[in-house]
């Protein structure tokens, strides 16, 4: 798995040392409210440890998992994943979480997504990156839009959360969109570990 180095962060491999910072957010509703339904119930230590071990051992074959880390210290800040890679149609789906509330709205997610786009389009040679987002998550929508993802569809009142319904928005970016946006962008360096 390559490390991808940006201006202030890097995308790196998981390690056993990531367990404690992961545990800090997996049961925090302010962080998990807009994530998948796996976080509807409390996550046990064993749940987190099992996920981490599966990632480290490479048992999730159709996925790529990166830790979003501080460039200088390698400290865990969050994670960004490619899920459901479709090699035939050359597309994939992204998931991201910043695991510390005091780091939200600091540009970390934007930089992480741009580094992941570099990996998706320039390294894996895929044609499409997509994601879903809840309509009541304006911070995420703003971040994704800043990274060139556009709204492609909407399922009205698809999500029920905290006593209200919200839409599920489908967003995506194609390689041609990425090429137009990033003609001068390349990360500092990438290397294999």
HUMOQUI-V366333 format. One record per helix or strand of 3 or more residues. SS is the DSSP state (h for helix, s for strand). FROM is the first residue (numbers start at 1). TO is the last residue. If there is no record, write none. Layout:
SS|FROM|TO  SS|FROM|TO
//
This chain:
s|2|5  s|9|12  h|18|25  h|29|32  h|37|40  h|45|56  s|64|70  s|76|86  s|91|98  h|101|103  h|108|123  s|128|134  h|138|146  s|150|161  s|164|174  h|175|181  s|189|192
//
